[in-house]
Amino acid sequence: MNLDINQDNLYLLLPSKVAWLADMMTSDKGIGIVDAMIEIYSSDTYRQLEDESTKMWHLGPVALYQDMTASS
């Protein structure tokens, strides 16, 4: 069984990370889920997250959220 993460299967990890980020963002910023998702998917953090070579998929939701809020 091949358990390596690569660009072809990285998409399997992204939904759970985005869900965690959206939950944190709605709580922290008091915005709706749709606005949170728009902000996440348009962020530099998400662009890096969806690029396997950055290895940002190793990061947990708190670290990703901190990265996202630091770059805004």
HELIX and SHEET records of a PDB file:
HELIX    1   1 LEU A   10  LEU A   12  5                                   3    
HELIX    2   2 LEU A   14  LYS A   29  1                                  16    
HELIX    3   3 ILE A   33  TYR A   41  1                                   9    
HELIX    4   4 ASP A   44  LEU A   49  1                                   6    
HELIX    5   5 GLU A   52  THR A   54  5                                   3    
HELIX    6   6 MET A   56  HIS A   58  5                                   3    
HELIX    7   7 PRO A   61  ALA A   70  1                                  10    
END                                                                             
